[in-house]
Amino acid sequence: MWCAERGRVRSCSRQTAATAGRLPARRVLLLLLLLVLLPAVKVYVKLNHNSPRILCLTNRLRNLELIDPIFQWTGPGGGLSSENSSVKISPSGTLILRHFNQSGVYTCSIVYKLTAMQLVEHLRIKYLIYAYSDPKNYYEFTAQYHTAPCNSSENAYFEKALLQILSNLVAELSCEVTLIKSECHHVKMQRGGLQNENYFTFSVTSLDGENHRLCQQRDCDAFYRLNKAKHIIERFFKEQVEITRKSSEPLPKIYYIDGTLQMVWVDRCSPGYGMNAEMHPECPGCCVVCSPGSYNPSDGNRCLQCDRSLIYGATKC
């Protein structure tokens, strides 16, 4: 197996006309059956990027002279040709797929001779080429606030102000704060009465790097910026507690409840893509296009089974 950026082709299958002519019919049939049953070589290509050089040769043939070789590639949509702007095939049969977005089975056939006197030989290599993308990583925070009565307009005003403050704190890092949900509840306190609490859930994501201000390479890294944003937000809530403790004034109507800030790291794939380390051990952290028989309708991180799905990248069953 072969991951586009990490390895080489290690398996293929071959049948020669000369050998077939000397073998009994039952053995020829068995060889053909094995050719069909052999697993395809897996290749992973980043979505909308160029593929690596995909060879129409085995390691053995790369070191031999081939007489009158003829190469032919087919893909999910039929025959491939360099006349198509998204395909480049070299004279030696090497394939490069430009701006790749069509996953599926790609087959290379080569007809050649090793010597002028030898019969023509045939080689067929089958590739299963998957598009993949990096997962969308973000931090998800939850925090609780003692709040005004749940139907009070003060809560909506405070919610808007809080999000604006958080957004401003991480704007320099090209990160974005988005409210996921806000829920107000009546909470019965231990050995006490009822009080109103608002549960805020919000995400912190990294914006597209192409629109960043000029920055050093390390500062532009999405994980680095997200991690820095996380520390800034944690410090913000810690400072709120310190300010409240040092203040001699009565507690305000709306204030952060100490110790309620929680955070989780979230991986999400785009619709039609999912992570599956068992099926794709060569690319375990990748969001790989959903194969036929599966789909991903939302921004979850797994492809769900669906026998009615017949295409790659299905978003509905």
Backbone bond lengths (Angstrom), bond angles and torsions (degrees), N, CA, C in turn:
res aa  C-N    CA-C-N  psi(-1)  N-CA   C-N-CA  omega(-1)  CA-C   N-CA-C  phi
1 M - - - 1.456 - - 1.516 109.78 -
2 W 1.329 116.69 161.71 1.462 119.66 -170.80 1.508 110.08 -149.02
3 C 1.324 116.76 123.38 1.461 121.54 171.93 1.521 107.77 -93.95
4 A 1.321 116.31 137.99 1.459 121.46 -168.07 1.521 113.33 -52.44
5 E 1.333 117.39 -36.77 1.453 119.08 -173.57 1.526 111.82 -108.95
6 R 1.353 117.02 9.72 1.450 116.28 -169.92 1.518 115.09 -133.94
7 G 1.305 120.80 -4.42 1.451 117.52 -174.99 1.492 113.06 -162.14
8 R 1.332 116.35 -162.31 1.445 121.68 -179.01 1.522 110.66 -132.24
9 V 1.327 114.65 162.81 1.452 120.07 175.11 1.517 108.39 -65.11
10 R 1.329 116.42 132.74 1.446 117.93 -178.07 1.522 113.43 -124.37
11 S 1.335 117.92 -4.54 1.451 118.43 -177.02 1.518 110.71 -145.21
12 C 1.308 116.25 148.46 1.449 122.14 175.35 1.520 106.65 -163.87
13 S 1.342 116.86 -174.45 1.449 119.87 -178.21 1.509 108.87 -139.15
14 R 1.347 116.98 149.69 1.445 120.32 -175.34 1.519 110.09 -143.97
15 Q 1.335 115.65 144.59 1.451 121.69 174.51 1.517 107.01 -141.26
16 T 1.283 119.77 131.17 1.456 122.60 -179.03 1.508 110.41 -106.20
17 A 1.314 114.61 143.74 1.458 119.56 178.43 1.520 109.94 -65.24
18 A 1.347 115.84 -36.62 1.462 118.51 -179.03 1.516 110.76 -63.59
19 T 1.342 116.06 -43.41 1.458 119.76 179.89 1.514 110.15 -66.98
20 A 1.330 116.52 -43.12 1.463 119.64 -178.86 1.514 111.01 -59.56
21 G 1.305 116.94 -35.51 1.455 119.64 -178.69 1.513 112.90 -66.14
22 R 1.335 117.51 -24.77 1.461 120.28 -178.05 1.522 112.96 -97.07
23 L 1.358 117.36 -9.91 1.455 119.48 -176.21 1.518 111.30 -93.52
24 P 1.345 117.02 149.97 1.462 120.35 173.77 1.514 110.43 -60.99
25 A 1.334 114.98 154.56 1.460 120.74 -175.48 1.529 111.63 -58.10
26 R 1.364 118.12 -37.73 1.465 120.77 -177.55 1.524 110.69 -65.53
27 R 1.352 117.09 -38.36 1.457 120.08 179.16 1.522 111.50 -71.49
28 V 1.333 117.39 -35.14 1.455 120.70 175.77 1.522 110.05 -62.62
29 L 1.343 115.83 -42.82 1.460 120.44 178.98 1.525 110.88 -62.94
30 L 1.326 116.23 -39.29 1.460 120.55 179.65 1.529 110.66 -65.22
31 L 1.335 116.40 -41.59 1.461 120.42 178.66 1.531 111.03 -62.56
32 L 1.332 115.78 -42.09 1.458 119.89 178.33 1.514 111.17 -63.74
33 L 1.335 116.49 -38.79 1.461 120.87 179.56 1.526 110.28 -65.46
34 L 1.334 116.20 -42.65 1.452 119.99 178.34 1.522 110.99 -63.10
35 L 1.336 117.45 -36.88 1.455 122.04 179.01 1.515 110.88 -60.29
36 V 1.336 115.60 -40.08 1.464 120.42 -179.52 1.521 110.84 -71.20
37 L 1.366 116.22 -37.49 1.449 120.43 -173.62 1.522 113.70 -82.75
38 L 1.339 117.96 -17.61 1.452 120.00 -179.46 1.526 110.14 -60.82
39 P 1.343 117.29 135.18 1.462 118.76 -179.10 1.519 111.43 -67.14
40 A 1.318 114.65 147.59 1.458 119.89 177.92 1.526 109.36 -72.38
41 V 1.319 115.70 153.21 1.458 121.36 174.82 1.528 108.05 -75.41
42 K 1.320 117.16 125.31 1.467 120.84 -178.75 1.524 110.75 -85.51
43 V 1.318 114.74 134.17 1.460 122.00 176.96 1.529 107.63 -130.63
44 Y 1.340 116.59 137.64 1.462 121.40 179.29 1.526 109.07 -116.59
45 V 1.322 115.64 124.02 1.465 121.57 -178.14 1.527 108.56 -123.67
46 K 1.317 116.48 130.50 1.464 120.06 -179.40 1.523 110.09 -64.36
47 L 1.313 115.33 134.68 1.460 121.75 -176.87 1.528 111.06 -55.96
48 N 1.353 114.70 132.38 1.467 123.14 178.59 1.525 113.50 64.25
49 H 1.333 116.49 21.12 1.454 121.87 173.15 1.528 108.68 -117.02
50 N 1.318 115.95 167.19 1.464 119.87 176.90 1.525 110.21 -79.05
51 S 1.320 115.28 143.74 1.462 120.05 177.44 1.522 109.57 -75.54
52 P 1.324 117.93 163.49 1.463 119.91 169.69 1.529 109.16 -71.49
53 R 1.299 117.67 178.56 1.464 121.92 176.93 1.527 108.28 -73.01
54 I 1.325 116.14 119.31 1.474 121.79 -179.38 1.524 107.70 -104.03
55 L 1.319 116.41 116.90 1.459 121.49 -171.44 1.518 112.84 -84.05
56 C 1.314 114.75 147.07 1.462 121.52 172.32 1.529 108.25 -105.72
57 L 1.315 115.71 45.83 1.462 122.75 -178.16 1.516 109.40 -148.85
58 T 1.327 115.42 155.48 1.459 120.79 169.75 1.525 108.23 -91.27
59 N 1.323 116.52 167.37 1.464 119.53 176.75 1.529 110.82 -60.19
60 R 1.329 116.22 -34.04 1.471 120.00 179.81 1.523 110.90 -66.80
61 L 1.337 117.37 -47.00 1.455 120.52 -176.89 1.527 112.73 -69.76
62 R 1.313 117.73 -23.46 1.457 120.22 178.74 1.526 111.50 -62.66
63 N 1.336 115.97 -25.81 1.464 120.78 -177.57 1.528 112.65 -99.66
64 L 1.350 117.01 10.83 1.461 120.69 -179.49 1.520 110.47 -118.96
65 E 1.326 115.36 158.60 1.460 120.84 172.35 1.524 108.55 -87.46
66 L 1.334 115.42 130.06 1.461 120.83 -179.37 1.522 108.67 -112.25
67 I 1.318 115.30 133.12 1.466 121.44 -178.70 1.519 109.68 -97.75
68 D 1.328 116.08 127.73 1.470 123.79 178.61 1.532 113.22 49.38
69 P 1.331 117.67 51.84 1.473 117.95 179.47 1.531 111.22 -71.85
70 I 1.310 114.95 140.84 1.468 121.32 175.73 1.531 107.38 -124.34
71 F 1.327 116.23 122.88 1.460 122.01 -177.27 1.532 109.76 -108.28
72 Q 1.304 115.51 141.26 1.472 119.86 177.16 1.519 109.15 -144.83
73 W 1.332 115.05 128.71 1.465 121.58 179.45 1.532 110.07 -112.30
74 T 1.315 115.34 140.66 1.470 121.17 171.37 1.517 108.49 -128.34
75 G 1.316 115.47 148.45 1.462 120.85 178.54 1.507 111.21 -128.82
76 P 1.335 117.85 -169.20 1.465 120.93 -179.00 1.533 113.36 -56.96
77 G 1.335 116.77 -28.68 1.457 119.65 -178.59 1.513 114.09 -100.01
78 G 1.340 117.62 8.62 1.467 120.74 -179.68 1.519 111.48 114.50
79 G 1.339 115.73 -154.08 1.457 121.01 -177.18 1.519 113.05 -64.39
80 L 1.349 115.65 145.25 1.460 121.69 179.04 1.517 110.16 -106.87
81 S 1.327 115.86 144.73 1.452 121.17 -179.20 1.513 109.28 -147.94
82 S 1.344 116.06 148.58 1.462 120.62 178.12 1.523 112.15 -67.60
83 E 1.334 117.30 -10.20 1.456 120.25 175.27 1.531 111.06 -65.66
84 N 1.322 115.64 -22.95 1.462 121.03 175.25 1.521 108.25 -81.00
85 S 1.318 117.74 129.24 1.465 121.21 -175.51 1.523 112.88 -65.29
86 S 1.327 117.61 -19.97 1.468 120.50 -179.67 1.520 112.63 -91.02
87 V 1.334 117.19 3.50 1.470 121.60 -177.25 1.523 109.16 -129.79
88 K 1.336 115.80 137.30 1.455 121.24 172.87 1.524 108.53 -132.03
89 I 1.325 116.97 120.80 1.462 122.29 178.51 1.525 107.64 -121.27
90 S 1.308 116.10 121.13 1.460 120.83 -178.59 1.530 110.12 -78.13
91 P 1.337 118.55 164.20 1.475 120.85 176.77 1.531 113.09 -57.25
92 S 1.330 116.43 -26.01 1.467 119.34 179.02 1.525 112.31 -90.75
93 G 1.343 117.36 10.76 1.459 121.23 173.77 1.506 116.17 88.56
94 T 1.317 118.28 1.47 1.462 120.78 -179.64 1.532 110.24 -72.34
95 L 1.326 115.62 133.24 1.474 121.76 -175.87 1.524 110.34 -106.80
96 I 1.330 115.66 136.16 1.460 122.29 169.18 1.525 107.27 -129.20
97 L 1.325 115.62 127.60 1.462 121.61 178.80 1.522 107.72 -101.87
98 R 1.323 116.62 121.63 1.454 121.56 -177.31 1.525 110.92 -91.60
99 H 1.333 115.98 141.42 1.474 121.80 177.45 1.537 109.53 48.05
100 F 1.300 115.44 53.70 1.465 121.81 -169.22 1.530 112.48 -62.56
101 N 1.339 115.12 131.81 1.463 120.12 175.83 1.530 112.96 -151.90
102 Q 1.335 118.08 8.19 1.466 120.28 -178.38 1.523 109.73 -118.06
103 S 1.327 115.31 94.86 1.461 120.63 -179.89 1.517 110.70 -76.27
104 G 1.322 115.69 156.08 1.459 120.00 177.09 1.517 112.42 148.44
105 V 1.318 115.23 -163.41 1.465 122.28 -177.54 1.527 109.56 -88.80
106 Y 1.314 116.02 127.01 1.464 123.31 174.74 1.528 107.45 -119.72
107 T 1.318 116.12 130.83 1.465 120.92 -176.13 1.522 110.30 -123.44
108 C 1.315 114.68 134.14 1.463 120.90 176.26 1.528 108.31 -112.31
109 S 1.324 116.53 130.86 1.467 122.25 175.47 1.523 108.35 -119.55
110 I 1.337 115.78 135.83 1.451 120.62 177.56 1.527 109.45 -131.23
111 V 1.318 115.32 133.20 1.464 122.65 175.03 1.524 106.93 -113.17
112 Y 1.336 117.33 131.64 1.463 119.36 -174.48 1.536 110.48 -160.13
113 K 1.325 114.32 170.76 1.462 122.68 170.99 1.523 108.53 -127.18
114 L 1.335 115.38 147.10 1.459 119.77 174.56 1.528 111.36 -89.54
115 T 1.344 115.28 -28.90 1.473 121.05 173.41 1.518 107.77 -138.32
116 A 1.316 115.61 158.55 1.463 120.02 -177.87 1.517 111.72 -62.22
117 M 1.313 117.97 -28.97 1.460 121.92 -176.04 1.524 112.42 -89.37
118 Q 1.309 117.04 -11.71 1.463 120.20 -175.55 1.525 110.61 -83.22
119 L 1.332 114.78 153.07 1.459 119.68 176.20 1.532 110.44 -67.75
120 V 1.307 114.00 157.03 1.467 120.08 179.52 1.527 110.37 -64.14
121 E 1.334 115.69 138.44 1.467 121.03 175.48 1.530 109.57 -111.88
122 H 1.325 114.51 154.76 1.459 121.26 -177.90 1.528 109.20 -124.20
123 L 1.320 116.41 139.45 1.466 122.11 176.59 1.523 108.57 -133.22
124 R 1.293 115.33 138.09 1.472 119.90 -179.71 1.520 108.04 -134.02
125 I 1.319 116.55 123.44 1.464 122.09 178.19 1.527 108.34 -118.64
126 K 1.306 114.77 131.65 1.464 120.90 -176.56 1.535 109.27 -111.77
127 Y 1.319 115.88 124.59 1.461 122.04 178.36 1.526 109.92 -113.84
128 L 1.319 115.79 140.21 1.461 121.58 171.23 1.524 106.11 -110.83
129 I 1.333 115.61 104.40 1.461 120.95 -171.67 1.536 109.36 -102.28
130 Y 1.335 114.53 121.50 1.460 121.68 -177.65 1.530 110.55 -108.25
131 A 1.300 116.69 135.28 1.464 120.65 167.96 1.526 108.20 -81.10
132 Y 1.310 115.48 142.72 1.463 119.12 175.80 1.522 109.20 -140.27
133 S 1.313 115.21 161.85 1.464 121.07 175.60 1.518 108.22 -139.46
134 D 1.314 115.57 162.18 1.460 119.47 176.50 1.521 108.95 -74.81
135 P 1.330 117.63 144.02 1.464 119.33 178.05 1.523 111.12 -66.77
136 K 1.323 115.06 152.86 1.462 120.22 173.05 1.526 107.23 -82.08
137 N 1.305 116.10 113.94 1.463 120.67 -179.31 1.518 109.75 -101.47
138 Y 1.311 116.04 138.30 1.460 119.20 174.73 1.516 109.83 -157.67
139 Y 1.317 115.49 162.41 1.459 121.65 174.54 1.526 108.70 -96.35
140 E 1.313 114.42 138.29 1.470 120.33 175.55 1.527 108.43 -114.74
141 F 1.322 116.29 122.23 1.464 122.59 -177.66 1.527 110.14 -109.85
142 T 1.310 115.25 148.43 1.469 121.27 167.89 1.527 107.39 -130.63
143 A 1.320 116.02 141.08 1.466 121.38 178.98 1.520 108.32 -147.00
144 Q 1.338 116.00 147.12 1.460 121.03 -179.47 1.523 110.04 -113.61
145 Y 1.319 114.08 139.03 1.470 121.48 178.59 1.521 109.58 -125.01
146 H 1.331 114.48 136.04 1.461 118.35 164.65 1.521 105.50 -68.54
147 T 1.328 116.42 133.80 1.461 118.27 -169.06 1.519 112.21 -137.55
148 A 1.297 115.35 173.96 1.466 122.49 175.35 1.538 108.69 -71.62
149 P 1.339 118.28 172.18 1.468 119.33 176.17 1.522 111.29 -48.82
150 C 1.328 116.54 142.96 1.462 121.23 -170.02 1.524 113.85 -57.52
151 N 1.317 117.99 -28.04 1.466 119.60 -178.64 1.531 112.22 -93.34
152 S 1.321 117.38 10.07 1.456 120.95 -177.45 1.529 111.13 -79.61
153 S 1.317 115.81 141.01 1.465 120.46 177.65 1.525 111.69 -70.32
154 E 1.334 116.96 -17.07 1.461 120.69 178.25 1.533 111.13 -61.07
155 N 1.329 116.70 -33.63 1.464 119.97 -178.44 1.523 111.24 -66.26
156 A 1.334 116.54 -42.35 1.460 120.23 179.17 1.523 110.75 -64.27
157 Y 1.326 116.19 -40.10 1.474 120.06 178.90 1.528 110.04 -64.63
158 F 1.331 116.42 -44.41 1.469 120.14 -179.55 1.529 111.05 -64.36
159 E 1.327 116.64 -41.02 1.464 120.94 179.59 1.531 110.69 -58.10
160 K 1.323 115.99 -45.67 1.463 120.88 179.86 1.531 110.72 -63.76
161 A 1.333 116.32 -41.78 1.467 120.33 -179.30 1.529 111.31 -67.11
162 L 1.321 117.10 -40.69 1.468 121.08 179.87 1.518 111.00 -62.50
163 L 1.324 116.91 -45.21 1.465 120.24 179.78 1.524 111.60 -63.66
164 Q 1.323 116.32 -36.35 1.461 120.09 178.60 1.528 111.06 -65.73
165 I 1.327 115.93 -41.14 1.472 120.55 179.07 1.529 110.31 -64.02
166 L 1.315 116.69 -47.47 1.465 120.64 -179.80 1.524 111.29 -62.70
167 S 1.321 116.40 -40.45 1.468 120.31 179.43 1.520 111.25 -63.10
168 N 1.325 116.42 -41.39 1.459 120.28 179.37 1.523 111.72 -65.49
169 L 1.329 116.74 -33.63 1.461 120.53 -178.30 1.526 112.29 -64.22
170 V 1.346 117.20 -33.30 1.474 120.00 -174.24 1.522 112.53 -109.89
171 A 1.324 117.35 4.03 1.469 120.23 -177.01 1.525 111.59 -62.36
172 E 1.331 117.31 -37.06 1.469 121.04 -179.11 1.522 111.46 -63.74
173 L 1.316 116.87 -22.67 1.469 121.47 -179.72 1.524 111.90 -92.03
174 S 1.326 117.09 7.10 1.473 121.73 -176.06 1.521 110.81 56.39
175 C 1.329 114.57 44.16 1.461 121.32 174.96 1.527 108.68 -116.98
176 E 1.309 115.53 159.58 1.463 121.11 -174.23 1.527 109.64 -130.75
177 V 1.322 115.39 137.00 1.466 121.93 176.57 1.525 108.58 -104.21
178 T 1.326 116.07 129.19 1.468 121.35 -178.89 1.525 109.22 -130.39
179 L 1.317 116.04 130.49 1.465 120.39 176.96 1.527 109.60 -74.51
180 I 1.326 116.76 126.12 1.461 121.28 177.43 1.529 109.88 -90.57
181 K 1.329 115.70 -47.72 1.465 118.79 175.63 1.522 109.34 -162.22
182 S 1.338 114.18 156.98 1.456 122.07 177.54 1.522 107.47 -138.55
183 E 1.330 116.49 121.75 1.466 120.79 -175.61 1.524 109.92 -129.73
184 C 1.303 115.84 130.62 1.464 121.53 177.42 1.528 109.09 -102.25
185 H 1.333 116.38 133.31 1.471 121.38 -177.46 1.520 110.20 -133.82
186 H 1.334 114.88 152.75 1.469 121.96 170.65 1.525 106.71 -91.70
187 V 1.323 116.31 123.01 1.466 120.95 -174.67 1.519 109.38 -116.90
188 K 1.360 115.58 125.51 1.470 120.89 175.02 1.527 107.87 -83.45
189 M 1.320 116.73 116.34 1.451 121.55 -177.90 1.518 111.09 -80.61
190 Q 1.337 116.18 154.64 1.458 120.01 176.68 1.527 109.97 -63.50
191 R 1.319 114.95 126.80 1.469 121.19 179.92 1.524 111.39 52.93
192 G 1.316 116.18 33.70 1.457 120.32 -179.88 1.510 110.84 -150.03
193 G 1.314 114.94 -174.37 1.449 120.12 -178.54 1.519 111.96 -91.81
194 L 1.337 115.37 -161.58 1.462 122.26 179.98 1.528 110.75 -85.64
195 Q 1.319 115.70 145.08 1.458 119.92 170.18 1.525 108.78 -140.13
196 N 1.303 117.02 158.10 1.458 122.28 -178.70 1.527 109.84 -93.66
197 E 1.343 115.71 132.53 1.459 120.54 178.53 1.523 109.50 -132.37
198 N 1.309 114.75 136.98 1.466 120.59 177.86 1.520 108.91 -106.20
199 Y 1.326 116.22 128.59 1.464 123.00 179.01 1.530 108.25 -101.92
200 F 1.307 115.65 110.83 1.460 121.10 178.06 1.528 109.83 -97.79
201 T 1.329 116.61 133.30 1.466 122.14 172.01 1.519 107.26 -125.39
202 F 1.327 115.78 122.75 1.463 119.64 -178.44 1.529 110.02 -141.37
203 S 1.328 115.34 157.64 1.467 120.81 -179.12 1.526 109.68 -114.47
204 V 1.338 114.62 153.66 1.456 121.85 174.07 1.519 106.98 -123.75
205 T 1.323 116.40 114.78 1.464 121.70 -176.58 1.524 110.10 -120.63
206 S 1.340 113.92 159.45 1.464 121.05 177.17 1.516 109.22 -92.44
207 L 1.329 116.29 134.19 1.458 120.63 178.65 1.520 110.04 -79.97
208 D 1.335 115.79 165.23 1.458 122.63 179.86 1.514 109.98 -55.73
209 G 1.354 115.18 128.87 1.453 120.62 -175.27 1.508 114.39 -67.26
210 E 1.327 119.62 -20.03 1.458 120.74 -175.01 1.525 112.37 -68.36
211 N 1.331 116.51 -22.13 1.460 118.58 -177.10 1.527 112.53 -102.36
212 H 1.338 117.51 12.99 1.451 119.75 -179.65 1.525 110.87 -68.87
213 R 1.308 114.13 155.62 1.457 119.35 167.19 1.531 107.50 -65.90
214 L 1.334 117.33 166.97 1.455 120.25 178.45 1.523 109.50 -59.43
215 C 1.308 116.74 134.15 1.453 120.36 -176.68 1.520 109.78 -152.26
216 Q 1.319 114.77 161.40 1.457 119.93 174.76 1.523 108.35 -72.32
217 Q 1.332 116.04 158.72 1.471 120.06 -174.59 1.518 111.33 -57.86
218 R 1.324 117.70 -43.49 1.465 121.12 -178.70 1.520 110.90 -64.74
219 D 1.357 115.98 -40.07 1.460 119.62 -179.35 1.525 112.44 -67.05
220 C 1.338 117.12 -23.88 1.457 120.64 -178.32 1.526 112.50 -82.64
221 D 1.315 117.17 -15.64 1.456 120.85 -178.34 1.527 109.78 -62.71
222 A 1.345 116.21 129.47 1.470 120.79 -175.17 1.519 112.19 -61.23
223 F 1.336 116.72 -43.94 1.469 119.52 -178.59 1.529 110.65 -63.80
224 Y 1.320 116.20 -41.14 1.469 120.22 179.48 1.531 110.27 -60.90
225 R 1.332 117.15 -45.42 1.456 121.00 -178.76 1.526 111.71 -66.83
226 L 1.334 116.35 -40.41 1.467 119.48 178.54 1.524 111.37 -65.02
227 N 1.318 116.00 -40.94 1.457 119.80 -179.46 1.530 110.82 -65.30
228 K 1.332 115.52 -38.20 1.463 119.44 177.60 1.528 110.67 -67.54
229 A 1.337 116.55 -39.73 1.463 120.53 177.38 1.530 111.03 -62.75
230 K 1.313 116.06 -38.20 1.477 120.14 178.54 1.530 110.74 -59.55
231 H 1.326 116.55 -46.42 1.461 120.27 -179.15 1.527 111.30 -64.91
232 I 1.323 117.30 -37.39 1.467 120.38 178.86 1.522 110.42 -63.78
233 I 1.341 117.09 -43.90 1.469 120.35 -179.36 1.524 111.03 -68.20
234 E 1.320 117.36 -40.03 1.469 119.54 176.94 1.525 110.68 -61.36
235 R 1.331 116.21 -40.52 1.465 119.86 179.08 1.521 111.22 -65.82
236 F 1.340 116.88 -36.81 1.464 121.33 178.66 1.527 111.11 -58.86
237 F 1.340 117.41 -47.15 1.467 120.07 -178.43 1.527 111.15 -71.28
238 K 1.321 117.24 -33.13 1.465 120.31 176.75 1.528 110.46 -65.19
239 E 1.328 116.59 -39.95 1.459 120.84 179.29 1.518 111.39 -66.39
240 Q 1.342 117.33 -33.84 1.466 119.84 177.01 1.520 111.20 -60.09
241 V 1.345 115.97 -41.83 1.464 120.35 179.03 1.521 110.38 -64.45
242 E 1.341 117.26 -44.07 1.472 121.06 -178.71 1.521 111.04 -63.38
243 I 1.330 116.79 -40.82 1.471 120.31 179.66 1.524 110.24 -63.79
244 T 1.331 116.76 -42.80 1.468 120.81 -179.56 1.525 110.92 -64.06
245 R 1.334 117.16 -41.13 1.462 121.13 -179.00 1.527 112.03 -66.69
246 K 1.333 117.02 -36.90 1.468 120.82 -176.74 1.524 112.34 -81.30
247 S 1.316 116.39 -18.19 1.466 119.57 -176.34 1.530 110.86 -73.73
248 S 1.318 115.75 139.50 1.468 120.88 175.95 1.526 111.35 -91.80
249 E 1.328 116.19 -3.95 1.453 121.24 -179.89 1.532 110.28 -80.48
250 P 1.343 117.19 155.39 1.478 119.07 174.71 1.526 110.74 -59.92
251 L 1.302 116.25 154.90 1.467 120.06 179.12 1.525 110.37 -60.54
252 P 1.311 117.26 138.66 1.478 119.23 176.86 1.522 110.38 -68.89
253 K 1.308 115.09 168.75 1.465 120.02 -179.14 1.527 111.01 -64.97
254 I 1.334 117.15 -35.64 1.461 122.29 -179.89 1.531 108.45 -119.37
255 Y 1.314 116.39 121.59 1.466 119.75 178.76 1.533 109.71 -153.07
256 Y 1.344 114.46 154.87 1.465 121.97 -179.62 1.518 110.20 -71.97
257 I 1.340 116.15 136.36 1.465 121.69 178.93 1.525 108.64 -90.22
258 D 1.303 115.75 117.71 1.466 122.57 -174.66 1.537 111.32 -56.05
259 G 1.340 115.13 134.53 1.465 121.19 174.49 1.516 115.15 86.21
260 T 1.331 118.56 2.83 1.469 119.54 -176.82 1.530 113.37 -94.86
261 L 1.327 116.99 -7.34 1.474 118.50 -179.65 1.527 109.92 -71.11
262 Q 1.333 115.89 124.80 1.464 121.90 176.83 1.516 108.57 -129.96
263 M 1.334 115.04 152.56 1.460 119.99 -175.27 1.520 109.99 -144.53
264 V 1.334 116.84 139.98 1.468 122.10 175.01 1.525 108.52 -134.22
265 W 1.341 115.62 149.46 1.466 122.85 175.61 1.519 107.87 -91.04
266 V 1.326 117.67 129.30 1.459 121.99 -173.15 1.527 110.29 -120.87
267 D 1.334 116.12 134.26 1.462 122.74 171.79 1.523 108.08 -108.89
268 R 1.324 117.11 132.44 1.459 121.17 178.17 1.523 109.56 -137.11
269 C 1.322 115.37 144.15 1.464 121.37 175.99 1.532 109.61 -108.19
270 S 1.311 115.61 155.78 1.462 120.28 176.08 1.526 109.85 -69.29
271 P 1.340 118.74 156.71 1.466 120.39 175.40 1.527 110.92 -53.35
272 G 1.338 116.05 137.65 1.454 121.10 -178.94 1.512 113.97 89.60
273 Y 1.343 116.88 -1.29 1.459 122.24 -179.29 1.531 109.58 -130.62
274 G 1.320 116.71 156.19 1.458 120.13 179.58 1.515 111.38 -161.92
275 M 1.325 115.78 163.77 1.463 122.15 177.20 1.524 109.56 -101.52
276 N 1.334 116.40 135.72 1.457 121.68 179.18 1.528 108.05 -154.47
277 A 1.337 115.99 93.70 1.467 120.78 -176.46 1.519 112.05 -66.40
278 E 1.333 117.44 -26.28 1.470 120.19 179.81 1.524 110.92 -73.29
279 M 1.321 117.51 -42.68 1.458 121.43 -179.70 1.527 111.78 -79.13
280 H 1.340 115.93 -31.81 1.469 120.68 -177.01 1.528 109.58 -125.95
281 P 1.335 118.31 66.84 1.468 120.13 -177.94 1.522 113.12 -64.59
282 E 1.351 117.56 -21.25 1.462 119.85 179.13 1.527 111.74 -76.61
283 C 1.328 117.25 -14.84 1.471 121.37 -176.80 1.536 108.26 -141.90
284 P 1.337 118.25 58.65 1.469 120.64 -169.85 1.523 114.77 -66.55
285 G 1.339 117.41 -27.90 1.453 119.81 -179.42 1.514 113.67 -98.15
286 C 1.341 116.51 11.51 1.469 121.04 -177.50 1.523 110.87 -93.64
287 C 1.304 115.99 150.44 1.463 121.61 168.00 1.528 106.47 -89.32
288 V 1.336 116.31 99.66 1.463 122.09 -174.98 1.525 108.91 -95.81
289 V 1.325 116.22 143.43 1.459 121.40 -179.20 1.533 109.97 -54.94
290 C 1.331 116.68 138.36 1.464 121.29 178.90 1.531 109.54 -67.48
291 S 1.323 116.18 132.78 1.461 121.66 -179.85 1.529 110.20 -79.14
292 P 1.348 117.33 162.41 1.468 119.16 172.52 1.530 110.27 -53.11
293 G 1.316 115.70 138.84 1.459 120.15 -174.86 1.515 112.60 95.45
294 S 1.343 116.89 4.64 1.458 120.94 178.72 1.525 109.68 -150.95
295 Y 1.330 115.80 167.27 1.462 120.77 -179.71 1.524 109.20 -161.00
296 N 1.311 116.97 162.48 1.464 122.62 172.64 1.524 107.28 -137.77
297 P 1.327 117.87 107.84 1.468 120.39 -173.19 1.516 114.35 -79.56
298 S 1.324 117.59 -19.99 1.465 119.18 -174.64 1.515 109.48 -133.08
299 D 1.332 115.64 -156.38 1.457 119.33 -178.71 1.531 110.62 -97.51
300 G 1.336 116.68 44.18 1.457 121.21 172.65 1.515 109.20 -77.16
301 N 1.337 116.47 -170.79 1.463 118.10 -179.58 1.522 113.24 -121.08
302 R 1.335 117.31 14.93 1.459 120.16 177.76 1.526 110.69 -139.11
303 C 1.347 115.42 148.22 1.459 120.78 173.00 1.524 108.05 -84.98
304 L 1.313 117.07 132.85 1.460 122.77 -178.68 1.527 109.89 -95.39
305 Q 1.320 116.43 149.68 1.465 120.24 -178.62 1.519 111.26 -71.12
306 C 1.331 115.26 138.39 1.465 121.81 177.02 1.522 107.89 -157.22
307 D 1.311 116.70 105.33 1.470 120.93 -176.76 1.527 112.18 -65.57
308 R 1.330 117.82 -20.83 1.469 120.77 -178.14 1.526 112.42 -83.74
309 S 1.320 116.77 -10.98 1.463 120.18 -179.42 1.524 109.80 -79.67
310 L 1.323 116.77 122.69 1.468 121.76 -175.39 1.523 112.82 -115.71
311 I 1.306 118.21 5.79 1.465 120.84 -175.19 1.535 110.09 -124.78
312 Y 1.330 115.02 164.15 1.459 120.89 171.84 1.531 108.94 -81.98
313 G 1.333 115.45 140.59 1.458 120.02 176.44 1.508 114.55 76.69
314 A 1.315 118.12 28.15 1.470 121.07 -179.03 1.522 110.62 -66.46
315 T 1.321 116.90 139.60 1.454 122.52 178.16 1.527 111.93 -111.64
316 K 1.321 116.74 -3.69 1.465 119.71 175.47 1.517 109.11 -148.48
317 C 1.305 115.41 155.19 1.470 121.26 -176.39 1.533 110.47 -94.76
